[in-house]
Amino acid sequence: MNLSDSQTGGAGPRRVSAMEAVLSHLRGAIERGEYAIGDKLPSEAELCRTLEVSRPVLREALRALQTMGLTVSRTGKGTFVVADAVEDPTFGDYAASDLLEVRRHIEIPVAGYAAERRTPENLDRLNRLLERMERETDTMAWVAMDTLFHLTVAEAAQNPVFRRVIEEIRDALARQSAFLNELGGRREQSDREHRAIVEALADGSAHDAAEAMTHHLDRVETTLTDIVRSARTPAHDSPQAV
């Protein structure tokens, strides 16, 4: 599978990664019925040879398939197909739809409270965190800071219960963030959305802060929906080795 502009949708600004190409190939094979529900996928070694990719790249793609709900991995037995269409990705213990529903009910009002109650120390911590995120080049380090950002906004609301709720879903948030960044190219957009949230907190506007958080969660939902509906299913070539 040649990772050329044809794999990126032509004029699209973001180049498809090797992992995305492998994922798209395997997902397409499942959705077309080449691997039916109940079938076991070929071994990692066989897939690496066939698709001409490294094992780390393949494993990332297999993890994404599992997150999408298309496969399950059974220790010592392999990876099995359990669905032929993506409906609701799962992040850790939570389905994406459940996670987003709760986030809307918690994080939007939390942003409003934070705008009214934040301290100079809260704002300083958030600004320093954003500066680090905007400079960070390591995806997983950025993901860790992404979840810390949302925890820090909750802290600025000056209600420990809010922080505890975000802490409870922190692992799911990190998994979702990594998934969206890898498949949706969300990092730069997310940085801008985070910056808008902090600016609203600095202005002390509960309305603007709630609006900024709403926009952020809307974009998360849109990206997830685009990934679920994605029809990129190259079928004939193998991904280039990486």
Biotite code that builds the C-alpha atoms (Angstrom):
import biotite.structure as struc

atoms = struc.array([
    struc.Atom([0.000, 0.000, 0.000], chain_id="A", res_id=1, res_name="MET", atom_name="CA", element="C"),
    struc.Atom([1.740, 3.135, -1.204], chain_id="A", res_id=2, res_name="ASN", atom_name="CA", element="C"),
    struc.Atom([1.297, 5.955, 1.322], chain_id="A", res_id=3, res_name="LEU", atom_name="CA", element="C"),
    struc.Atom([0.794, 8.557, -1.357], chain_id="A", res_id=4, res_name="SER", atom_name="CA", element="C"),
    struc.Atom([-1.646, 11.443, -1.733], chain_id="A", res_id=5, res_name="ASP", atom_name="CA", element="C"),
    struc.Atom([-4.251, 8.936, -2.925], chain_id="A", res_id=6, res_name="SER", atom_name="CA", element="C"),
    struc.Atom([-4.272, 7.584, 0.614], chain_id="A", res_id=7, res_name="GLN", atom_name="CA", element="C"),
    struc.Atom([-4.799, 11.008, 2.133], chain_id="A", res_id=8, res_name="THR", atom_name="CA", element="C"),
    struc.Atom([-7.826, 11.969, 0.134], chain_id="A", res_id=9, res_name="GLY", atom_name="CA", element="C"),
    struc.Atom([-5.863, 13.860, -2.520], chain_id="A", res_id=10, res_name="GLY", atom_name="CA", element="C"),
    struc.Atom([-5.577, 17.459, -1.370], chain_id="A", res_id=11, res_name="ALA", atom_name="CA", element="C"),
    struc.Atom([-5.851, 16.668, 2.327], chain_id="A", res_id=12, res_name="GLY", atom_name="CA", element="C"),
    struc.Atom([-3.202, 18.383, 4.413], chain_id="A", res_id=13, res_name="PRO", atom_name="CA", element="C"),
    struc.Atom([-2.403, 15.399, 6.642], chain_id="A", res_id=14, res_name="ARG", atom_name="CA", element="C"),
    struc.Atom([-0.393, 12.436, 5.387], chain_id="A", res_id=15, res_name="ARG", atom_name="CA", element="C"),
    struc.Atom([-1.702, 9.023, 6.385], chain_id="A", res_id=16, res_name="VAL", atom_name="CA", element="C"),
    struc.Atom([0.666, 7.231, 8.753], chain_id="A", res_id=17, res_name="SER", atom_name="CA", element="C"),
    struc.Atom([1.798, 3.639, 8.290], chain_id="A", res_id=18, res_name="ALA", atom_name="CA", element="C"),
    struc.Atom([-0.402, 2.608, 11.212], chain_id="A", res_id=19, res_name="MET", atom_name="CA", element="C"),
    struc.Atom([-3.445, 4.270, 9.639], chain_id="A", res_id=20, res_name="GLU", atom_name="CA", element="C"),
    struc.Atom([-2.729, 2.515, 6.343], chain_id="A", res_id=21, res_name="ALA", atom_name="CA", element="C"),
    struc.Atom([-2.527, -0.880, 8.067], chain_id="A", res_id=22, res_name="VAL", atom_name="CA", element="C"),
    struc.Atom([-5.654, -0.147, 10.096], chain_id="A", res_id=23, res_name="LEU", atom_name="CA", element="C"),
    struc.Atom([-7.550, 0.958, 7.008], chain_id="A", res_id=24, res_name="SER", atom_name="CA", element="C"),
    struc.Atom([-6.465, -2.184, 5.140], chain_id="A", res_id=25, res_name="HIS", atom_name="CA", element="C"),
    struc.Atom([-7.516, -4.554, 7.939], chain_id="A", res_id=26, res_name="LEU", atom_name="CA", element="C"),
    struc.Atom([-10.709, -2.670, 8.700], chain_id="A", res_id=27, res_name="ARG", atom_name="CA", element="C"),
    struc.Atom([-11.641, -2.771, 5.032], chain_id="A", res_id=28, res_name="GLY", atom_name="CA", element="C"),
    struc.Atom([-11.010, -6.497, 4.870], chain_id="A", res_id=29, res_name="ALA", atom_name="CA", element="C"),
    struc.Atom([-13.274, -7.049, 7.878], chain_id="A", res_id=30, res_name="ILE", atom_name="CA", element="C"),
    struc.Atom([-16.031, -4.778, 6.575], chain_id="A", res_id=31, res_name="GLU", atom_name="CA", element="C"),
    struc.Atom([-15.941, -6.499, 3.152], chain_id="A", res_id=32, res_name="ARG", atom_name="CA", element="C"),
    struc.Atom([-16.240, -9.911, 4.807], chain_id="A", res_id=33, res_name="GLY", atom_name="CA", element="C"),
    struc.Atom([-12.771, -11.140, 3.891], chain_id="A", res_id=34, res_name="GLU", atom_name="CA", element="C"),
    struc.Atom([-12.428, -11.839, 7.603], chain_id="A", res_id=35, res_name="TYR", atom_name="CA", element="C"),
    struc.Atom([-15.865, -12.882, 8.855], chain_id="A", res_id=36, res_name="ALA", atom_name="CA", element="C"),
    struc.Atom([-17.193, -12.613, 12.403], chain_id="A", res_id=37, res_name="ILE", atom_name="CA", element="C"),
    struc.Atom([-15.598, -15.440, 14.372], chain_id="A", res_id=38, res_name="GLY", atom_name="CA", element="C"),
    struc.Atom([-12.542, -15.646, 12.130], chain_id="A", res_id=39, res_name="ASP", atom_name="CA", element="C"),
    struc.Atom([-9.067, -15.438, 13.582], chain_id="A", res_id=40, res_name="LYS", atom_name="CA", element="C"),
    struc.Atom([-6.762, -12.900, 11.963], chain_id="A", res_id=41, res_name="LEU", atom_name="CA", element="C"),
    struc.Atom([-3.411, -14.165, 10.673], chain_id="A", res_id=42, res_name="PRO", atom_name="CA", element="C"),
    struc.Atom([-0.567, -14.147, 13.207], chain_id="A", res_id=43, res_name="SER", atom_name="CA", element="C"),
    struc.Atom([1.390, -10.959, 13.843], chain_id="A", res_id=44, res_name="GLU", atom_name="CA", element="C"),
    struc.Atom([4.407, -12.446, 12.085], chain_id="A", res_id=45, res_name="ALA", atom_name="CA", element="C"),
    struc.Atom([2.349, -13.331, 9.023], chain_id="A", res_id=46, res_name="GLU", atom_name="CA", element="C"),
    struc.Atom([0.659, -9.919, 8.886], chain_id="A", res_id=47, res_name="LEU", atom_name="CA", element="C"),
    struc.Atom([4.001, -8.146, 9.229], chain_id="A", res_id=48, res_name="CYS", atom_name="CA", element="C"),
    struc.Atom([5.359, -10.130, 6.285], chain_id="A", res_id=49, res_name="ARG", atom_name="CA", element="C"),
    struc.Atom([2.259, -9.683, 4.153], chain_id="A", res_id=50, res_name="THR", atom_name="CA", element="C"),
    struc.Atom([1.771, -5.976, 4.849], chain_id="A", res_id=51, res_name="LEU", atom_name="CA", element="C"),
    struc.Atom([5.496, -5.183, 5.001], chain_id="A", res_id=52, res_name="GLU", atom_name="CA", element="C"),
    struc.Atom([5.352, -3.264, 8.270], chain_id="A", res_id=53, res_name="VAL", atom_name="CA", element="C"),
    struc.Atom([7.135, -3.459, 11.594], chain_id="A", res_id=54, res_name="SER", atom_name="CA", element="C"),
    struc.Atom([5.591, -5.235, 14.553], chain_id="A", res_id=55, res_name="ARG", atom_name="CA", element="C"),
    struc.Atom([5.082, -1.993, 16.589], chain_id="A", res_id=56, res_name="PRO", atom_name="CA", element="C"),
    struc.Atom([3.113, -0.468, 13.696], chain_id="A", res_id=57, res_name="VAL", atom_name="CA", element="C"),
    struc.Atom([1.005, -3.605, 13.330], chain_id="A", res_id=58, res_name="LEU", atom_name="CA", element="C"),
    struc.Atom([0.296, -3.777, 17.061], chain_id="A", res_id=59, res_name="ARG", atom_name="CA", element="C"),
    struc.Atom([-0.898, -0.161, 17.105], chain_id="A", res_id=60, res_name="GLU", atom_name="CA", element="C"),
    struc.Atom([-3.295, -0.972, 14.269], chain_id="A", res_id=61, res_name="ALA", atom_name="CA", element="C"),
    struc.Atom([-4.536, -4.101, 16.059], chain_id="A", res_id=62, res_name="LEU", atom_name="CA", element="C"),
    struc.Atom([-5.144, -2.062, 19.229], chain_id="A", res_id=63, res_name="ARG", atom_name="CA", element="C"),
    struc.Atom([-7.138, 0.453, 17.192], chain_id="A", res_id=64, res_name="ALA", atom_name="CA", element="C"),
    struc.Atom([-9.249, -2.347, 15.679], chain_id="A", res_id=65, res_name="LEU", atom_name="CA", element="C"),
    struc.Atom([-10.034, -3.545, 19.192], chain_id="A", res_id=66, res_name="GLN", atom_name="CA", element="C"),
    struc.Atom([-10.894, -0.005, 20.344], chain_id="A", res_id=67, res_name="THR", atom_name="CA", element="C"),
    struc.Atom([-13.279, 0.243, 17.396], chain_id="A", res_id=68, res_name="MET", atom_name="CA", element="C"),
    struc.Atom([-14.988, -2.923, 18.585], chain_id="A", res_id=69, res_name="GLY", atom_name="CA", element="C"),
    struc.Atom([-14.153, -4.952, 15.491], chain_id="A", res_id=70, res_name="LEU", atom_name="CA", element="C"),
    struc.Atom([-11.852, -7.490, 17.167], chain_id="A", res_id=71, res_name="THR", atom_name="CA", element="C"),
    struc.Atom([-10.899, -8.975, 20.509], chain_id="A", res_id=72, res_name="VAL", atom_name="CA", element="C"),
    struc.Atom([-7.472, -10.249, 21.513], chain_id="A", res_id=73, res_name="SER", atom_name="CA", element="C"),
    struc.Atom([-7.396, -13.535, 23.406], chain_id="A", res_id=74, res_name="ARG", atom_name="CA", element="C"),
    struc.Atom([-4.166, -14.245, 25.229], chain_id="A", res_id=75, res_name="THR", atom_name="CA", element="C"),
    struc.Atom([-2.318, -17.167, 23.720], chain_id="A", res_id=76, res_name="GLY", atom_name="CA", element="C"),
    struc.Atom([-4.942, -17.624, 21.002], chain_id="A", res_id=77, res_name="LYS", atom_name="CA", element="C"),
    struc.Atom([-4.740, -14.545, 18.782], chain_id="A", res_id=78, res_name="GLY", atom_name="CA", element="C"),
    struc.Atom([-7.034, -11.812, 17.485], chain_id="A", res_id=79, res_name="THR", atom_name="CA", element="C"),
    struc.Atom([-10.612, -12.631, 16.497], chain_id="A", res_id=80, res_name="PHE", atom_name="CA", element="C"),
    struc.Atom([-13.219, -10.674, 14.525], chain_id="A", res_id=81, res_name="VAL", atom_name="CA", element="C"),
    struc.Atom([-16.329, -9.919, 16.598], chain_id="A", res_id=82, res_name="VAL", atom_name="CA", element="C"),
    struc.Atom([-18.095, -7.280, 14.438], chain_id="A", res_id=83, res_name="ALA", atom_name="CA", element="C"),
    struc.Atom([-18.109, -6.211, 10.803], chain_id="A", res_id=84, res_name="ASP", atom_name="CA", element="C"),
    struc.Atom([-18.926, -2.514, 11.321], chain_id="A", res_id=85, res_name="ALA", atom_name="CA", element="C"),
    struc.Atom([-17.732, 0.172, 13.713], chain_id="A", res_id=86, res_name="VAL", atom_name="CA", element="C"),
    struc.Atom([-20.480, 1.507, 15.970], chain_id="A", res_id=87, res_name="GLU", atom_name="CA", element="C"),
    struc.Atom([-19.169, 2.841, 19.268], chain_id="A", res_id=88, res_name="ASP", atom_name="CA", element="C"),
    struc.Atom([-15.430, 2.763, 20.075], chain_id="A", res_id=89, res_name="PRO", atom_name="CA", element="C"),
    struc.Atom([-14.463, 1.780, 23.622], chain_id="A", res_id=90, res_name="THR", atom_name="CA", element="C"),
    struc.Atom([-11.811, 3.552, 25.668], chain_id="A", res_id=91, res_name="PHE", atom_name="CA", element="C"),
    struc.Atom([-10.771, 1.455, 28.629], chain_id="A", res_id=92, res_name="GLY", atom_name="CA", element="C"),
    struc.Atom([-13.925, 0.720, 30.612], chain_id="A", res_id=93, res_name="ASP", atom_name="CA", element="C"),
    struc.Atom([-16.178, 3.195, 28.800], chain_id="A", res_id=94, res_name="TYR", atom_name="CA", element="C"),
    struc.Atom([-17.903, 3.439, 25.424], chain_id="A", res_id=95, res_name="ALA", atom_name="CA", element="C"),
    struc.Atom([-17.194, 6.657, 23.551], chain_id="A", res_id=96, res_name="ALA", atom_name="CA", element="C"),
    struc.Atom([-20.857, 7.716, 23.588], chain_id="A", res_id=97, res_name="SER", atom_name="CA", element="C"),
    struc.Atom([-21.122, 7.241, 27.364], chain_id="A", res_id=98, res_name="ASP", atom_name="CA", element="C"),
    struc.Atom([-17.869, 9.080, 27.948], chain_id="A", res_id=99, res_name="LEU", atom_name="CA", element="C"),
    struc.Atom([-18.914, 12.060, 25.837], chain_id="A", res_id=100, res_name="LEU", atom_name="CA", element="C"),
    struc.Atom([-22.349, 12.260, 27.458], chain_id="A", res_id=101, res_name="GLU", atom_name="CA", element="C"),
    struc.Atom([-20.800, 12.467, 30.911], chain_id="A", res_id=102, res_name="VAL", atom_name="CA", element="C"),
    struc.Atom([-18.146, 14.947, 29.775], chain_id="A", res_id=103, res_name="ARG", atom_name="CA", element="C"),
    struc.Atom([-20.820, 17.295, 28.459], chain_id="A", res_id=104, res_name="ARG", atom_name="CA", element="C"),
    struc.Atom([-22.729, 17.179, 31.735], chain_id="A", res_id=105, res_name="HIS", atom_name="CA", element="C"),
    struc.Atom([-19.597, 17.655, 33.856], chain_id="A", res_id=106, res_name="ILE", atom_name="CA", element="C"),
    struc.Atom([-16.944, 19.596, 31.970], chain_id="A", res_id=107, res_name="GLU", atom_name="CA", element="C"),
    struc.Atom([-19.135, 22.322, 30.457], chain_id="A", res_id=108, res_name="ILE", atom_name="CA", element="C"),
    struc.Atom([-20.534, 23.556, 33.795], chain_id="A", res_id=109, res_name="PRO", atom_name="CA", element="C"),
    struc.Atom([-17.118, 22.970, 35.388], chain_id="A", res_id=110, res_name="VAL", atom_name="CA", element="C"),
    struc.Atom([-15.594, 25.400, 32.895], chain_id="A", res_id=111, res_name="ALA", atom_name="CA", element="C"),
    struc.Atom([-18.199, 27.989, 33.907], chain_id="A", res_id=112, res_name="GLY", atom_name="CA", element="C"),
    struc.Atom([-17.464, 27.546, 37.604], chain_id="A", res_id=113, res_name="TYR", atom_name="CA", element="C"),
    struc.Atom([-13.738, 27.681, 36.916], chain_id="A", res_id=114, res_name="ALA", atom_name="CA", element="C"),
    struc.Atom([-14.116, 31.044, 35.155], chain_id="A", res_id=115, res_name="ALA", atom_name="CA", element="C"),
    struc.Atom([-15.805, 32.468, 38.251], chain_id="A", res_id=116, res_name="GLU", atom_name="CA", element="C"),
    struc.Atom([-13.578, 30.845, 40.889], chain_id="A", res_id=117, res_name="ARG", atom_name="CA", element="C"),
    struc.Atom([-10.101, 30.370, 39.355], chain_id="A", res_id=118, res_name="ARG", atom_name="CA", element="C"),
    struc.Atom([-7.133, 31.781, 41.223], chain_id="A", res_id=119, res_name="THR", atom_name="CA", element="C"),
    struc.Atom([-4.019, 33.390, 39.711], chain_id="A", res_id=120, res_name="PRO", atom_name="CA", element="C"),
    struc.Atom([-2.205, 30.150, 40.568], chain_id="A", res_id=121, res_name="GLU", atom_name="CA", element="C"),
    struc.Atom([-4.755, 28.115, 38.596], chain_id="A", res_id=122, res_name="ASN", atom_name="CA", element="C"),
    struc.Atom([-4.308, 30.349, 35.554], chain_id="A", res_id=123, res_name="LEU", atom_name="CA", element="C"),
    struc.Atom([-0.534, 30.243, 35.827], chain_id="A", res_id=124, res_name="ASP", atom_name="CA", element="C"),
    struc.Atom([-0.567, 26.443, 35.994], chain_id="A", res_id=125, res_name="ARG", atom_name="CA", element="C"),
    struc.Atom([-2.867, 26.195, 32.968], chain_id="A", res_id=126, res_name="LEU", atom_name="CA", element="C"),
    struc.Atom([-0.826, 28.645, 30.899], chain_id="A", res_id=127, res_name="ASN", atom_name="CA", element="C"),
    struc.Atom([2.435, 26.858, 31.674], chain_id="A", res_id=128, res_name="ARG", atom_name="CA", element="C"),
    struc.Atom([0.825, 23.541, 30.793], chain_id="A", res_id=129, res_name="LEU", atom_name="CA", element="C"),
    struc.Atom([-0.457, 24.898, 27.481], chain_id="A", res_id=130, res_name="LEU", atom_name="CA", element="C"),
    struc.Atom([2.982, 26.249, 26.598], chain_id="A", res_id=131, res_name="GLU", atom_name="CA", element="C"),
    struc.Atom([4.474, 22.814, 27.216], chain_id="A", res_id=132, res_name="ARG", atom_name="CA", element="C"),
    struc.Atom([1.765, 21.127, 25.146], chain_id="A", res_id=133, res_name="MET", atom_name="CA", element="C"),
    struc.Atom([2.292, 23.489, 22.228], chain_id="A", res_id=134, res_name="GLU", atom_name="CA", element="C"),
    struc.Atom([6.021, 22.697, 22.219], chain_id="A", res_id=135, res_name="ARG", atom_name="CA", element="C"),
    struc.Atom([5.774, 18.960, 22.856], chain_id="A", res_id=136, res_name="GLU", atom_name="CA", element="C"),
    struc.Atom([6.745, 16.660, 19.996], chain_id="A", res_id=137, res_name="THR", atom_name="CA", element="C"),
    struc.Atom([6.160, 13.290, 21.694], chain_id="A", res_id=138, res_name="ASP", atom_name="CA", element="C"),
    struc.Atom([2.557, 12.184, 21.187], chain_id="A", res_id=139, res_name="THR", atom_name="CA", element="C"),
    struc.Atom([2.217, 10.177, 24.383], chain_id="A", res_id=140, res_name="MET", atom_name="CA", element="C"),
    struc.Atom([3.734, 12.960, 26.491], chain_id="A", res_id=141, res_name="ALA", atom_name="CA", element="C"),
    struc.Atom([1.205, 15.326, 24.928], chain_id="A", res_id=142, res_name="TRP", atom_name="CA", element="C"),
    struc.Atom([-1.641, 12.900, 25.695], chain_id="A", res_id=143, res_name="VAL", atom_name="CA", element="C"),
    struc.Atom([-0.614, 12.806, 29.360], chain_id="A", res_id=144, res_name="ALA", atom_name="CA", element="C"),
    struc.Atom([-0.654, 16.610, 29.469], chain_id="A", res_id=145, res_name="MET", atom_name="CA", element="C"),
    struc.Atom([-4.021, 16.665, 27.712], chain_id="A", res_id=146, res_name="ASP", atom_name="CA", element="C"),
    struc.Atom([-5.639, 14.731, 30.547], chain_id="A", res_id=147, res_name="THR", atom_name="CA", element="C"),
    struc.Atom([-3.776, 16.884, 33.080], chain_id="A", res_id=148, res_name="LEU", atom_name="CA", element="C"),
    struc.Atom([-5.235, 19.984, 31.414], chain_id="A", res_id=149, res_name="PHE", atom_name="CA", element="C"),
    struc.Atom([-8.784, 18.785, 32.022], chain_id="A", res_id=150, res_name="HIS", atom_name="CA", element="C"),
    struc.Atom([-7.941, 17.871, 35.604], chain_id="A", res_id=151, res_name="LEU", atom_name="CA", element="C"),
    struc.Atom([-6.468, 21.331, 36.151], chain_id="A", res_id=152, res_name="THR", atom_name="CA", element="C"),
    struc.Atom([-9.599, 23.037, 34.813], chain_id="A", res_id=153, res_name="VAL", atom_name="CA", element="C"),
    struc.Atom([-11.620, 20.933, 37.252], chain_id="A", res_id=154, res_name="ALA", atom_name="CA", element="C"),
    struc.Atom([-9.314, 22.006, 40.081], chain_id="A", res_id=155, res_name="GLU", atom_name="CA", element="C"),
    struc.Atom([-9.901, 25.649, 39.123], chain_id="A", res_id=156, res_name="ALA", atom_name="CA", element="C"),
    struc.Atom([-13.625, 25.130, 39.829], chain_id="A", res_id=157, res_name="ALA", atom_name="CA", element="C"),
    struc.Atom([-12.655, 24.754, 43.512], chain_id="A", res_id=158, res_name="GLN", atom_name="CA", element="C"),
    struc.Atom([-14.827, 21.683, 44.071], chain_id="A", res_id=159, res_name="ASN", atom_name="CA", element="C"),
    struc.Atom([-12.922, 18.474, 44.815], chain_id="A", res_id=160, res_name="PRO", atom_name="CA", element="C"),
    struc.Atom([-15.811, 16.323, 43.597], chain_id="A", res_id=161, res_name="VAL", atom_name="CA", element="C"),
    struc.Atom([-15.371, 17.621, 40.061], chain_id="A", res_id=162, res_name="PHE", atom_name="CA", element="C"),
    struc.Atom([-11.699, 16.699, 40.111], chain_id="A", res_id=163, res_name="ARG", atom_name="CA", element="C"),
    struc.Atom([-12.535, 13.241, 41.438], chain_id="A", res_id=164, res_name="ARG", atom_name="CA", element="C"),
    struc.Atom([-14.961, 12.638, 38.573], chain_id="A", res_id=165, res_name="VAL", atom_name="CA", element="C"),
    struc.Atom([-12.366, 13.626, 35.963], chain_id="A", res_id=166, res_name="ILE", atom_name="CA", element="C"),
    struc.Atom([-9.776, 11.501, 37.751], chain_id="A", res_id=167, res_name="GLU", atom_name="CA", element="C"),
    struc.Atom([-12.122, 8.516, 37.483], chain_id="A", res_id=168, res_name="GLU", atom_name="CA", element="C"),
    struc.Atom([-12.285, 8.811, 33.690], chain_id="A", res_id=169, res_name="ILE", atom_name="CA", element="C"),
    struc.Atom([-8.675, 9.909, 33.234], chain_id="A", res_id=170, res_name="ARG", atom_name="CA", element="C"),
    struc.Atom([-7.494, 6.637, 31.702], chain_id="A", res_id=171, res_name="ASP", atom_name="CA", element="C"),
    struc.Atom([-10.389, 6.666, 29.234], chain_id="A", res_id=172, res_name="ALA", atom_name="CA", element="C"),
    struc.Atom([-9.645, 10.289, 28.345], chain_id="A", res_id=173, res_name="LEU", atom_name="CA", element="C"),
    struc.Atom([-6.012, 9.404, 27.642], chain_id="A", res_id=174, res_name="ALA", atom_name="CA", element="C"),
    struc.Atom([-6.995, 6.460, 25.443], chain_id="A", res_id=175, res_name="ARG", atom_name="CA", element="C"),
    struc.Atom([-9.492, 8.616, 23.569], chain_id="A", res_id=176, res_name="GLN", atom_name="CA", element="C"),
    struc.Atom([-6.947, 11.412, 23.134], chain_id="A", res_id=177, res_name="SER", atom_name="CA", element="C"),
    struc.Atom([-4.322, 9.037, 21.709], chain_id="A", res_id=178, res_name="ALA", atom_name="CA", element="C"),
    struc.Atom([-6.918, 7.492, 19.377], chain_id="A", res_id=179, res_name="PHE", atom_name="CA", element="C"),
    struc.Atom([-8.098, 10.876, 18.059], chain_id="A", res_id=180, res_name="LEU", atom_name="CA", element="C"),
    struc.Atom([-4.565, 12.152, 17.589], chain_id="A", res_id=181, res_name="ASN", atom_name="CA", element="C"),
    struc.Atom([-3.409, 9.067, 15.717], chain_id="A", res_id=182, res_name="GLU", atom_name="CA", element="C"),
    struc.Atom([-6.454, 8.755, 13.458], chain_id="A", res_id=183, res_name="LEU", atom_name="CA", element="C"),
    struc.Atom([-7.852, 12.277, 13.431], chain_id="A", res_id=184, res_name="GLY", atom_name="CA", element="C"),
    struc.Atom([-4.831, 14.571, 13.597], chain_id="A", res_id=185, res_name="GLY", atom_name="CA", element="C"),
    struc.Atom([-6.364, 16.447, 16.514], chain_id="A", res_id=186, res_name="ARG", atom_name="CA", element="C"),
    struc.Atom([-3.311, 17.884, 18.296], chain_id="A", res_id=187, res_name="ARG", atom_name="CA", element="C"),
    struc.Atom([-3.007, 21.362, 16.827], chain_id="A", res_id=188, res_name="GLU", atom_name="CA", element="C"),
    struc.Atom([-6.745, 21.894, 16.777], chain_id="A", res_id=189, res_name="GLN", atom_name="CA", element="C"),
    struc.Atom([-7.013, 20.706, 20.368], chain_id="A", res_id=190, res_name="SER", atom_name="CA", element="C"),
    struc.Atom([-4.238, 23.092, 21.441], chain_id="A", res_id=191, res_name="ASP", atom_name="CA", element="C"),
    struc.Atom([-6.202, 26.000, 19.954], chain_id="A", res_id=192, res_name="ARG", atom_name="CA", element="C"),
    struc.Atom([-9.392, 24.879, 21.686], chain_id="A", res_id=193, res_name="GLU", atom_name="CA", element="C"),
    struc.Atom([-7.582, 24.557, 25.010], chain_id="A", res_id=194, res_name="HIS", atom_name="CA", element="C"),
    struc.Atom([-6.140, 28.040, 24.555], chain_id="A", res_id=195, res_name="ARG", atom_name="CA", element="C"),
    struc.Atom([-9.643, 29.447, 23.987], chain_id="A", res_id=196, res_name="ALA", atom_name="CA", element="C"),
    struc.Atom([-10.840, 27.783, 27.206], chain_id="A", res_id=197, res_name="ILE", atom_name="CA", element="C"),
    struc.Atom([-7.999, 29.303, 29.235], chain_id="A", res_id=198, res_name="VAL", atom_name="CA", element="C"),
    struc.Atom([-8.562, 32.746, 27.726], chain_id="A", res_id=199, res_name="GLU", atom_name="CA", element="C"),
    struc.Atom([-12.205, 32.566, 28.783], chain_id="A", res_id=200, res_name="ALA", atom_name="CA", element="C"),
    struc.Atom([-11.161, 31.526, 32.290], chain_id="A", res_id=201, res_name="LEU", atom_name="CA", element="C"),
    struc.Atom([-8.728, 34.455, 32.433], chain_id="A", res_id=202, res_name="ALA", atom_name="CA", element="C"),
    struc.Atom([-11.526, 36.832, 31.374], chain_id="A", res_id=203, res_name="ASP", atom_name="CA", element="C"),
    struc.Atom([-13.713, 35.470, 34.155], chain_id="A", res_id=204, res_name="GLY", atom_name="CA", element="C"),
    struc.Atom([-16.577, 34.785, 31.744], chain_id="A", res_id=205, res_name="SER", atom_name="CA", element="C"),
    struc.Atom([-18.579, 31.727, 32.738], chain_id="A", res_id=206, res_name="ALA", atom_name="CA", element="C"),
    struc.Atom([-20.587, 31.950, 29.525], chain_id="A", res_id=207, res_name="HIS", atom_name="CA", element="C"),
    struc.Atom([-17.517, 32.128, 27.273], chain_id="A", res_id=208, res_name="ASP", atom_name="CA", element="C"),
    struc.Atom([-15.777, 29.330, 29.182], chain_id="A", res_id=209, res_name="ALA", atom_name="CA", element="C"),
    struc.Atom([-18.807, 27.053, 28.845], chain_id="A", res_id=210, res_name="ALA", atom_name="CA", element="C"),
    struc.Atom([-19.032, 27.913, 25.143], chain_id="A", res_id=211, res_name="GLU", atom_name="CA", element="C"),
    struc.Atom([-15.334, 27.186, 24.619], chain_id="A", res_id=212, res_name="ALA", atom_name="CA", element="C"),
    struc.Atom([-15.614, 23.822, 26.361], chain_id="A", res_id=213, res_name="MET", atom_name="CA", element="C"),
    struc.Atom([-18.761, 23.021, 24.373], chain_id="A", res_id=214, res_name="THR", atom_name="CA", element="C"),
    struc.Atom([-16.908, 23.754, 21.133], chain_id="A", res_id=215, res_name="HIS", atom_name="CA", element="C"),
    struc.Atom([-14.018, 21.551, 22.247], chain_id="A", res_id=216, res_name="HIS", atom_name="CA", element="C"),
    struc.Atom([-16.310, 18.604, 23.003], chain_id="A", res_id=217, res_name="LEU", atom_name="CA", element="C"),
    struc.Atom([-18.230, 19.182, 19.770], chain_id="A", res_id=218, res_name="ASP", atom_name="CA", element="C"),
    struc.Atom([-14.973, 18.851, 17.832], chain_id="A", res_id=219, res_name="ARG", atom_name="CA", element="C"),
    struc.Atom([-14.081, 15.674, 19.733], chain_id="A", res_id=220, res_name="VAL", atom_name="CA", element="C"),
    struc.Atom([-17.457, 14.205, 18.792], chain_id="A", res_id=221, res_name="GLU", atom_name="CA", element="C"),
    struc.Atom([-17.112, 15.266, 15.156], chain_id="A", res_id=222, res_name="THR", atom_name="CA", element="C"),
    struc.Atom([-13.672, 13.672, 14.844], chain_id="A", res_id=223, res_name="THR", atom_name="CA", element="C"),
    struc.Atom([-14.889, 10.448, 16.444], chain_id="A", res_id=224, res_name="LEU", atom_name="CA", element="C"),
    struc.Atom([-17.862, 10.372, 14.087], chain_id="A", res_id=225, res_name="THR", atom_name="CA", element="C"),
    struc.Atom([-15.603, 10.916, 11.084], chain_id="A", res_id=226, res_name="ASP", atom_name="CA", element="C"),
    struc.Atom([-13.353, 8.044, 12.158], chain_id="A", res_id=227, res_name="ILE", atom_name="CA", element="C"),
    struc.Atom([-16.293, 5.711, 12.695], chain_id="A", res_id=228, res_name="VAL", atom_name="CA", element="C"),
    struc.Atom([-17.737, 6.586, 9.286], chain_id="A", res_id=229, res_name="ARG", atom_name="CA", element="C"),
    struc.Atom([-14.411, 6.553, 7.501], chain_id="A", res_id=230, res_name="SER", atom_name="CA", element="C"),
    struc.Atom([-14.562, 4.712, 4.201], chain_id="A", res_id=231, res_name="ALA", atom_name="CA", element="C"),
    struc.Atom([-10.816, 4.573, 3.574], chain_id="A", res_id=232, res_name="ARG", atom_name="CA", element="C"),
    struc.Atom([-10.382, 0.897, 2.736], chain_id="A", res_id=233, res_name="THR", atom_name="CA", element="C"),
    struc.Atom([-7.440, 0.426, 0.344], chain_id="A", res_id=234, res_name="PRO", atom_name="CA", element="C"),
    struc.Atom([-7.586, -3.195, -0.700], chain_id="A", res_id=235, res_name="ALA", atom_name="CA", element="C"),
    struc.Atom([-4.821, -4.219, -3.067], chain_id="A", res_id=236, res_name="HIS", atom_name="CA", element="C"),
    struc.Atom([-1.377, -3.023, -2.036], chain_id="A", res_id=237, res_name="ASP", atom_name="CA", element="C"),
    struc.Atom([0.582, -3.624, 1.154], chain_id="A", res_id=238, res_name="SER", atom_name="CA", element="C"),
    struc.Atom([1.668, -0.784, 3.422], chain_id="A", res_id=239, res_name="PRO", atom_name="CA", element="C"),
    struc.Atom([5.282, 0.124, 2.874], chain_id="A", res_id=240, res_name="GLN", atom_name="CA", element="C"),
    struc.Atom([7.712, -1.128, 5.498], chain_id="A", res_id=241, res_name="ALA", atom_name="CA", element="C"),
    struc.Atom([8.595, 1.360, 8.222], chain_id="A", res_id=242, res_name="VAL", atom_name="CA", element="C"),
])
